[in-house]
C-alpha cells in the first residue's frame, strides 16, 4: 500500500463491524497497525453502542448480522450524522440491500472478500472525502505540512490543531469535551484552562467566528457565520 496514505490513517479512528469471528480477528490486528484506534463489533447493536461512545472517523460494516443488520445500523447513524464516512461490505451482490444503501450516503459498497486492493481503495476515498469537505470552508488546510491558509496568510498548526480542525469539519456536529480529550489529547488529562488556551490560539488562525462554543457540550462549526 501507498506509504503516504498509510501514514495519514494514523490520525484517524475506525469502527469495524463483522459477523464472522475469523474475519473479525484477522482484520482487527491489521487495522490496529494502521489506525490511531480501532473499535471492533460483531453485530449492529454492539456497533451502534461503540459509535455513540467513540464517534469513529470511518466505519466499515458487514450487512447481514444478528440483532441489527448493517443497513439498520447506518440508518440509525444517519438520523443525526450525515458526515461520518461509512463503507458497507457484503458477501453477495444483493440488489435489495444495494438499493437500500443508496440513500445512506456511503462512500463505498464492497463485495467480499476484503483484500489489500479493496482496502486501499476504501482508504483513498476516505482521505479524499476529508479533503473535499475542507474545501467548503473559507480556508485551505494542508495536512501534509500542518499548515492552514486564510486570505493568503499561512499559519503553522500543531498536530492537535490540525486534528481538531479535521474532526470538527468531518463530524459536522458537536465535538464533546470528552471526545477532544480522547481523540485530540490522546486520552491524557485535559484541563479546562488548557482547552481554553488551545481554542483561543486556534481561533487566531481561522476565519472569524469559525469555531462556535456550545456551553457544557463542546464545539461545532459556526455555519451561520461562514
Phi and psi in degrees as GROMACS dihedral restraints (atoms count N, CA, C in turn):
[ dihedral_restraints ]
;  ai    aj    ak    al  type     phi  dphi    fc
    3     4     5     6     1   -62.6    20    10
    4     5     6     7     1   122.5    20    10
    6     7     8     9     1   -63.6    20    10
    7     8     9    10     1   -34.8    20    10
    9    10    11    12     1   -62.7    20    10
   10    11    12    13     1   -45.9    20    10
   12    13    14    15     1   -65.0    20    10
   13    14    15    16     1   -43.0    20    10
   15    16    17    18     1   -62.3    20    10
   16    17    18    19     1   -39.0    20    10
   18    19    20    21     1   -65.4    20    10
   19    20    21    22     1   -36.6    20    10
   21    22    23    24     1   -67.1    20    10
   22    23    24    25     1   -31.3    20    10
   24    25    26    27     1   -64.3    20    10
   25    26    27    28     1   -22.1    20    10
   27    28    29    30     1   -66.4    20    10
   28    29    30    31     1   -12.3    20    10
   30    31    32    33     1   -89.2    20    10
   31    32    33    34     1    -4.3    20    10
   33    34    35    36     1  -123.6    20    10
   34    35    36    37     1   164.6    20    10
   36    37    38    39     1  -113.9    20    10
   37    38    39    40     1   152.4    20    10
   39    40    41    42     1  -129.6    20    10
   40    41    42    43     1   140.1    20    10
   42    43    44    45     1  -112.9    20    10
   43    44    45    46     1   119.2    20    10
   45    46    47    48     1  -112.6    20    10
   46    47    48    49     1   122.0    20    10
   48    49    50    51     1  -118.9    20    10
   49    50    51    52     1   117.0    20    10
   51    52    53    54     1  -147.3    20    10
   52    53    54    55     1   130.4    20    10
   54    55    56    57     1   -74.1    20    10
   55    56    57    58     1   -35.3    20    10
   57    58    59    60     1   -83.3    20    10
   58    59    60    61     1   123.3    20    10
   60    61    62    63     1   -59.8    20    10
   61    62    63    64     1   -44.2    20    10
   63    64    65    66     1   -61.1    20    10
   64    65    66    67     1   -47.0    20    10
   66    67    68    69     1   -63.8    20    10
   67    68    69    70     1   -42.4    20    10
   69    70    71    72     1   -59.1    20    10
   70    71    72    73     1   -46.5    20    10
   72    73    74    75     1   -69.8    20    10
   73    74    75    76     1   -40.9    20    10
   75    76    77    78     1   -62.3    20    10
   76    77    78    79     1   -45.3    20    10
   78    79    80    81     1   -81.1    20    10
   79    80    81    82     1   -25.8    20    10
   81    82    83    84     1   -61.7    20    10
   82    83    84    85     1   -40.4    20    10
   84    85    86    87     1   -65.8    20    10
   85    86    87    88     1   -41.2    20    10
   87    88    89    90     1   -64.5    20    10
   88    89    90    91     1   -46.4    20    10
   90    91    92    93     1   -65.3    20    10
   91    92    93    94     1   -34.1    20    10
   93    94    95    96     1   -61.7    20    10
   94    95    96    97     1   -27.3    20    10
   96    97    98    99     1   -77.4    20    10
   97    98    99   100     1   -24.4    20    10
   99   100   101   102     1   -95.9    20    10
  100   101   102   103     1   -38.6    20    10
  102   103   104   105     1  -102.8    20    10
  103   104   105   106     1   158.0    20    10
  105   106   107   108     1   -58.8    20    10
  106   107   108   109     1   -40.9    20    10
  108   109   110   111     1  -153.8    20    10
  109   110   111   112     1   137.7    20    10
  111   112   113   114     1  -121.2    20    10
  112   113   114   115     1   129.1    20    10
  114   115   116   117     1  -107.9    20    10
  115   116   117   118     1   137.7    20    10
  117   118   119   120     1  -119.9    20    10
  118   119   120   121     1   133.8    20    10
  120   121   122   123     1  -134.4    20    10
  121   122   123   124     1   151.3    20    10
  123   124   125   126     1  -101.5    20    10
  124   125   126   127     1   -10.9    20    10
  126   127   128   129     1  -155.4    20    10
  127   128   129   130     1   174.3    20    10
  129   130   131   132     1   -66.7    20    10
  130   131   132   133     1   -35.1    20    10
  132   133   134   135     1   -64.6    20    10
  133   134   135   136     1   -45.2    20    10
  135   136   137   138     1   -65.9    20    10
  136   137   138   139     1   -38.8    20    10
  138   139   140   141     1   -64.1    20    10
  139   140   141   142     1   -41.3    20    10
  141   142   143   144     1   -63.2    20    10
  142   143   144   145     1   -39.3    20    10
  144   145   146   147     1   -63.7    20    10
  145   146   147   148     1   -44.1    20    10
  147   148   149   150     1   -65.2    20    10
  148   149   150   151     1   -38.6    20    10
  150   151   152   153     1   -61.2    20    10
  151   152   153   154     1   -48.1    20    10
  153   154   155   156     1   -61.5    20    10
  154   155   156   157     1   -33.7    20    10
  156   157   158   159     1   -81.3    20    10
  157   158   159   160     1   -42.5    20    10
  159   160   161   162     1  -107.7    20    10
  160   161   162   163     1   -18.1    20    10
  162   163   164   165     1    45.9    20    10
  163   164   165   166     1    66.3    20    10
  165   166   167   168     1   -65.3    20    10
  166   167   168   169     1   158.7    20    10
  168   169   170   171     1   -80.3    20    10
  169   170   171   172     1   -32.4    20    10
  171   172   173   174     1  -135.1    20    10
  172   173   174   175     1   137.9    20    10
  174   175   176   177     1  -123.1    20    10
  175   176   177   178     1   127.3    20    10
  177   178   179   180     1  -117.8    20    10
  178   179   180   181     1   116.3    20    10
  180   181   182   183     1  -131.8    20    10
  181   182   183   184     1   143.3    20    10
  183   184   185   186     1   -71.5    20    10
  184   185   186   187     1   165.3    20    10
  186   187   188   189     1   -94.9    20    10
  187   188   189   190     1   -62.0    20    10
  189   190   191   192     1   -84.1    20    10
  190   191   192   193     1   107.3    20    10
  192   193   194   195     1  -144.5    20    10
  193   194   195   196     1   155.7    20    10
  195   196   197   198     1   -72.3    20    10
  196   197   198   199     1   165.2    20    10
  198   199   200   201     1    70.6    20    10
  199   200   201   202     1   -52.9    20    10
  201   202   203   204     1  -155.5    20    10
  202   203   204   205     1   124.9    20    10
  204   205   206   207     1   -80.7    20    10
  205   206   207   208     1   175.0    20    10
  207   208   209   210     1   -64.7    20    10
  208   209   210   211     1   -36.3    20    10
  210   211   212   213     1   -64.7    20    10
  211   212   213   214     1   -45.4    20    10
  213   214   215   216     1   -64.5    20    10
  214   215   216   217     1   -37.6    20    10
  216   217   218   219     1   -58.7    20    10
  217   218   219   220     1   -50.0    20    10
  219   220   221   222     1   -66.5    20    10
  220   221   222   223     1   -38.7    20    10
  222   223   224   225     1   -59.9    20    10
  223   224   225   226     1   -41.6    20    10
  225   226   227   228     1   -62.4    20    10
  226   227   228   229     1   -42.9    20    10
  228   229   230   231     1   -66.4    20    10
  229   230   231   232     1   -42.1    20    10
  231   232   233   234     1   -71.0    20    10
  232   233   234   235     1   -10.4    20    10
  234   235   236   237     1   -63.1    20    10
  235   236   237   238     1   -29.9    20    10
  237   238   239   240     1  -129.2    20    10
  238   239   240   241     1    -4.9    20    10
  240   241   242   243     1  -142.3    20    10
  241   242   243   244     1   107.7    20    10
  243   244   245   246     1  -105.2    20    10
  244   245   246   247     1     7.8    20    10
  246   247   248   249     1  -106.0    20    10
  247   248   249   250     1   -37.8    20    10
  249   250   251   252     1   -54.6    20    10
  250   251   252   253     1   132.8    20    10
  252   253   254   255     1   -71.8    20    10
  253   254   255   256     1   126.1    20    10
  255   256   257   258     1  -130.1    20    10
  256   257   258   259     1   135.0    20    10
  258   259   260   261     1  -120.7    20    10
  259   260   261   262     1   133.0    20    10
  261   262   263   264     1  -106.3    20    10
  262   263   264   265     1   135.4    20    10
  264   265   266   267     1  -117.2    20    10
  265   266   267   268     1   146.4    20    10
  267   268   269   270     1  -146.9    20    10
  268   269   270   271     1   151.3    20    10
  270   271   272   273     1   -79.6    20    10
  271   272   273   274     1   -14.8    20    10
  273   274   275   276     1  -137.0    20    10
  274   275   276   277     1   156.8    20    10
  276   277   278   279     1   -84.5    20    10
  277   278   279   280     1    70.1    20    10
  279   280   281   282     1   -77.0    20    10
  280   281   282   283     1   110.1    20    10
  282   283   284   285     1   -62.0    20    10
  283   284   285   286     1   -40.0    20    10
  285   286   287   288     1   -62.5    20    10
  286   287   288   289     1   -47.1    20    10
  288   289   290   291     1   -65.9    20    10
  289   290   291   292     1   -39.1    20    10
  291   292   293   294     1   -62.2    20    10
  292   293   294   295     1   -44.3    20    10
  294   295   296   297     1   -66.1    20    10
  295   296   297   298     1   -36.5    20    10
  297   298   299   300     1   -66.8    20    10
  298   299   300   301     1   -29.5    20    10
  300   301   302   303     1   -80.2    20    10
  301   302   303   304     1   -17.9    20    10
  303   304   305   306     1   -58.3    20    10
  304   305   306   307     1   -40.2    20    10
  306   307   308   309     1   -79.4    20    10
  307   308   309   310     1    -0.6    20    10
  309   310   311   312     1   -97.3    20    10
  310   311   312   313     1     6.9    20    10
  312   313   314   315     1    56.5    20    10
  313   314   315   316     1    52.9    20    10
  315   316   317   318     1   -83.7    20    10
  316   317   318   319     1   153.5    20    10
  318   319   320   321     1   -90.2    20    10
  319   320   321   322     1   -16.1    20    10
  321   322   323   324     1  -167.8    20    10
  322   323   324   325     1   146.4    20    10
  324   325   326   327     1  -118.6    20    10
  325   326   327   328     1   115.1    20    10
  327   328   329   330     1  -113.4    20    10
  328   329   330   331     1   136.0    20    10
  330   331   332   333     1   -91.9    20    10
  331   332   333   334     1   130.7    20    10
  333   334   335   336     1   -64.5    20    10
  334   335   336   337     1   156.4    20    10
  336   337   338   339     1   -84.0    20    10
  337   338   339   340     1   151.6    20    10
  339   340   341   342     1   -71.2    20    10
  340   341   342   343     1   140.3    20    10
  342   343   344   345     1  -144.5    20    10
  343   344   345   346     1   178.9    20    10
  345   346   347   348     1   -60.7    20    10
  346   347   348   349     1   -41.2    20    10
  348   349   350   351     1   -63.2    20    10
  349   350   351   352     1   -44.3    20    10
  351   352   353   354     1   -68.3    20    10
  352   353   354   355     1   -39.7    20    10
  354   355   356   357     1   -65.8    20    10
  355   356   357   358     1   -41.3    20    10
  357   358   359   360     1   -60.2    20    10
  358   359   360   361     1   -39.7    20    10
  360   361   362   363     1   -63.3    20    10
  361   362   363   364     1   -42.3    20    10
  363   364   365   366     1   -60.6    20    10
  364   365   366   367     1   -48.5    20    10
  366   367   368   369     1   -63.9    20    10
  367   368   369   370     1   -38.9    20    10
  369   370   371   372     1   -64.7    20    10
  370   371   372   373     1   -43.9    20    10
  372   373   374   375     1   -65.0    20    10
  373   374   375   376     1   -42.3    20    10
  375   376   377   378     1   -58.2    20    10
  376   377   378   379     1   -49.8    20    10
  378   379   380   381     1   -68.1    20    10
  379   380   381   382     1   -35.6    20    10
  381   382   383   384     1   -65.4    20    10
  382   383   384   385     1   -38.9    20    10
  384   385   386   387     1   -62.9    20    10
  385   386   387   388     1   -38.6    20    10
  387   388   389   390     1   -60.2    20    10
  388   389   390   391     1   -44.4    20    10
  390   391   392   393     1   -65.1    20    10
  391   392   393   394     1   -37.5    20    10
  393   394   395   396     1   -65.2    20    10
  394   395   396   397     1   -39.1    20    10
  396   397   398   399     1   -62.7    20    10
  397   398   399   400     1   -36.9    20    10
  399   400   401   402     1   -66.9    20    10
  400   401   402   403     1   -27.4    20    10
  402   403   404   405     1   -70.0    20    10
  403   404   405   406     1   -14.3    20    10
  405   406   407   408     1   -73.4    20    10
  406   407   408   409     1   -14.4    20    10
  408   409   410   411     1  -106.4    20    10
  409   410   411   412     1   168.3    20    10
  411   412   413   414     1   -83.2    20    10
  412   413   414   415     1    42.8    20    10
  414   415   416   417     1  -162.0    20    10
  415   416   417   418     1   167.7    20    10
  417   418   419   420     1  -119.4    20    10
  418   419   420   421     1   128.8    20    10
  420   421   422   423     1  -108.1    20    10
  421   422   423   424     1   122.3    20    10
  423   424   425   426     1  -101.3    20    10
  424   425   426   427     1    98.0    20    10
  426   427   428   429     1   -67.3    20    10
  427   428   429   430     1   -29.4    20    10
  429   430   431   432     1   -69.6    20    10
  430   431   432   433     1   -38.1    20    10
  432   433   434   435     1   -98.1    20    10
  433   434   435   436     1    -1.6    20    10
  435   436   437   438     1    53.7    20    10
  436   437   438   439     1    50.9    20    10
  438   439   440   441     1  -130.1    20    10
  439   440   441   442     1   153.8    20    10
  441   442   443   444     1  -129.7    20    10
  442   443   444   445     1   138.3    20    10
  444   445   446   447     1  -115.4    20    10
  445   446   447   448     1   117.5    20    10
  447   448   449   450     1  -127.0    20    10
  448   449   450   451     1   117.8    20    10
  450   451   452   453     1    51.8    20    10
  451   452   453   454     1    46.3    20    10
  453   454   455   456     1    69.7    20    10
  454   455   456   457     1     6.1    20    10
  456   457   458   459     1   -98.3    20    10
  457   458   459   460     1   132.0    20    10
  459   460   461   462     1  -102.4    20    10
  460   461   462   463     1   126.6    20    10
  462   463   464   465     1  -118.4    20    10
  463   464   465   466     1   135.8    20    10
  465   466   467   468     1   -80.1    20    10
  466   467   468   469     1   139.8    20    10
  468   469   470   471     1  -114.5    20    10
  469   470   471   472     1   145.2    20    10
  471   472   473   474     1   -77.4    20    10
  472   473   474   475     1   166.3    20    10
  474   475   476   477     1   -61.1    20    10
  475   476   477   478     1   -40.9    20    10
  477   478   479   480     1   -61.0    20    10
  478   479   480   481     1   -42.4    20    10
  480   481   482   483     1   -64.1    20    10
  481   482   483   484     1   -43.5    20    10
  483   484   485   486     1   -62.6    20    10
  484   485   486   487     1   -45.9    20    10
  486   487   488   489     1   -63.4    20    10
  487   488   489   490     1   -39.0    20    10
  489   490   491   492     1   -64.1    20    10
  490   491   492   493     1   -46.5    20    10
  492   493   494   495     1   -61.1    20    10
  493   494   495   496     1   -46.1    20    10
  495   496   497   498     1   -62.0    20    10
  496   497   498   499     1   -44.8    20    10
  498   499   500   501     1   -68.5    20    10
  499   500   501   502     1   -38.7    20    10
  501   502   503   504     1   -59.7    20    10
  502   503   504   505     1   -44.1    20    10
  504   505   506   507     1   -77.0    20    10
  505   506   507   508     1   -43.6    20    10
  507   508   509   510     1   -65.6    20    10
  508   509   510   511     1   -37.6    20    10
  510   511   512   513     1   -75.0    20    10
  511   512   513   514     1   -35.7    20    10
  513   514   515   516     1    58.3    20    10
  514   515   516   517     1    31.6    20    10
  516   517   518   519     1  -157.4    20    10
  517   518   519   520     1  -177.6    20    10
  519   520   521   522     1   -65.5    20    10
  520   521   522   523     1   131.1    20    10
  522   523   524   525     1   -94.7    20    10
  523   524   525   526     1   115.8    20    10
  525   526   527   528     1   -74.3    20    10
  526   527   528   529     1   161.3    20    10
  528   529   530   531     1   -59.5    20    10
  529   530   531   532     1   -36.3    20    10
  531   532   533   534     1   -64.7    20    10
  532   533   534   535     1   -40.2    20    10
  534   535   536   537     1   -66.5    20    10
  535   536   537   538     1   -40.3    20    10
  537   538   539   540     1   -61.9    20    10
  538   539   540   541     1   -44.4    20    10
  540   541   542   543     1   -64.7    20    10
  541   542   543   544     1   -40.6    20    10
  543   544   545   546     1   -72.9    20    10
  544   545   546   547     1   -47.9    20    10
  546   547   548   549     1   -93.4    20    10
  547   548   549   550     1   -34.7    20    10
  549   550   551   552     1   -94.7    20    10
  550   551   552   553     1   -36.3    20    10
  552   553   554   555     1   -93.9    20    10
  553   554   555   556     1     8.3    20    10
  555   556   557   558     1    55.1    20    10
  556   557   558   559     1    35.4    20    10
  558   559   560   561     1    78.5    20    10
  559   560   561   562     1    -0.7    20    10
  561   562   563   564     1   -80.4    20    10
  562   563   564   565     1   158.0    20    10
  564   565   566   567     1   -59.3    20    10
  565   566   567   568     1   133.0    20    10
  567   568   569   570     1  -123.1    20    10
  568   569   570   571     1   110.0    20    10
  570   571   572   573     1   -75.6    20    10
  571   572   573   574     1   157.6    20    10
  573   574   575   576     1   -63.8    20    10
  574   575   576   577     1   -34.6    20    10
  576   577   578   579     1   -64.5    20    10
  577   578   579   580     1   -42.3    20    10
  579   580   581   582     1   -63.7    20    10
  580   581   582   583     1   -40.6    20    10
  582   583   584   585     1   -66.6    20    10
  583   584   585   586     1   -45.4    20    10
  585   586   587   588     1   -61.2    20    10
  586   587   588   589     1   -40.1    20    10
  588   589   590   591     1   -65.6    20    10
  589   590   591   592     1   -40.8    20    10
  591   592   593   594     1   -61.1    20    10
  592   593   594   595     1   -49.2    20    10
  594   595   596   597     1   -66.3    20    10
  595   596   597   598     1   -40.2    20    10
  597   598   599   600     1   -60.1    20    10
  598   599   600   601     1   -45.6    20    10
  600   601   602   603     1   -68.3    20    10
  601   602   603   604     1   -37.9    20    10
  603   604   605   606     1   -68.3    20    10
  604   605   606   607     1   -37.9    20    10
  606   607   608   609     1   -60.0    20    10
  607   608   609   610     1   -27.9    20    10
  609   610   611   612     1   -68.5    20    10
  610   611   612   613     1   -19.0    20    10
  612   613   614   615     1  -102.6    20    10
  613   614   615   616     1    -1.4    20    10
  615   616   617   618     1  -116.6    20    10
  616   617   618   619     1   162.7    20    10
  618   619   620   621     1   -55.9    20    10
  619   620   621   622     1   151.9    20    10
  621   622   623   624     1   -54.3    20    10
  622   623   624   625     1   134.4    20    10
  624   625   626   627     1    61.8    20    10
  625   626   627   628     1    21.7    20    10
  627   628   629   630     1   -65.9    20    10
  628   629   630   631     1   -41.9    20    10
  630   631   632   633     1   -95.6    20    10
  631   632   633   634     1   124.9    20    10
  633   634   635   636     1  -108.9    20    10
  634   635   636   637     1   130.0    20    10
  636   637   638   639     1   -84.4    20    10
  637   638   639   640     1   129.5    20    10
  639   640   641   642     1  -107.0    20    10
  640   641   642   643     1   102.8    20    10
  642   643   644   645     1   -48.8    20    10
  643   644   645   646     1   130.9    20    10
  645   646   647   648     1    64.3    20    10
  646   647   648   649     1    11.8    20    10
  648   649   650   651     1  -125.0    20    10
  649   650   651   652     1   -55.3    20    10
  651   652   653   654     1   156.5    20    10
  652   653   654   655     1  -138.3    20    10
  654   655   656   657     1  -134.6    20    10
  655   656   657   658     1   154.4    20    10
  657   658   659   660     1  -148.4    20    10
  658   659   660   661     1   158.1    20    10
  660   661   662   663     1   -69.1    20    10
  661   662   663   664     1   129.6    20    10
  663   664   665   666     1   -86.2    20    10
  664   665   666   667     1    80.4    20    10
  666   667   668   669     1   -65.4    20    10
  667   668   669   670     1   -25.0    20    10
  669   670   671   672     1   -69.2    20    10
  670   671   672   673     1   -19.6    20    10
  672   673   674   675     1   -99.6    20    10
  673   674   675   676     1    -2.7    20    10
